[in-house]
Amino acid sequence: MLGQDMDAEALRELVRGKIMEIDERIAAMRSIQKLLAGLLQTPNEEVHDYLKSFHPADKE
C-alpha cells in the first residue's frame, strides 16, 4: 500500500479515500443508532404483541 516511492499527491489521495470510507461507516452507524433509539421508544404493549406473533397460536 505505502511505498517509499509514493509521491505526496498519491498519499493525499489515499488519505482522502480512507476518510471517505470512515465517513460512510459513521453515517451507517448513526443510522443504526437512530433506529435503535426509536425502538427504545416503542411502547411495551407493541413489543409484546410483536413477540407474540412469533409464537404458534394456542390449540384448544
C-alpha positions in Angstrom: 0.0 0.0 0.0 2.5 2.6 1.1 5.8 2.6 -0.7 8.9 4.7 -0.3 8.5 5.8 -3.9 4.9 7.1 -3.3 4.6 10.8 -4.0 2.8 13.3 -1.8 -0.2 13.6 -4.1 -0.7 9.8 -4.2 -0.6 9.7 -0.4 -3.1 12.6 -0.1 -5.5 10.7 -2.5 -5.1 7.5 -0.4 -5.9 9.5 2.8 -8.9 11.2 1.1 -10.2 7.7 0.2 -9.8 6.4 3.7 -11.6 9.5 5.1 -14.5 8.9 2.8 -14.7 5.2 3.9 -14.7 6.3 7.6 -17.4 9.0 6.9 -19.6 6.3 5.2 -19.2 4.0 8.2 -20.0 6.8 10.6 -23.2 7.6 8.6 -24.2 3.9 8.7 -23.6 3.7 12.4 -25.6 6.9 13.0 -28.5 5.4 11.0 -28.4 2.2 13.2 -28.2 4.4 16.3 -31.3 6.3 15.2 -33.2 3.1 14.5 -32.2 1.6 17.9 -33.2 4.8 19.7 -36.6 4.6 18.0 -37.0 1.0 19.2 -36.4 2.1 22.8 -39.3 4.4 22.5 -41.7 1.7 21.3 -44.5 1.1 23.8 -44.2 -2.2 25.8 -47.6 -3.4 24.5 -46.4 -3.1 20.9 -43.2 -5.0 21.8 -45.2 -7.8 23.5 -47.6 -8.0 20.5 -44.7 -8.3 18.1 -43.0 -11.0 20.2 -46.3 -12.9 20.5 -46.5 -13.0 16.7 -43.7 -15.5 16.7 -45.4 -18.0 18.9 -47.8 -20.5 17.4 -51.5 -20.0 18.2 -52.7 -21.9 21.2 -54.6 -25.0 20.3 -57.8 -25.7 22.2 
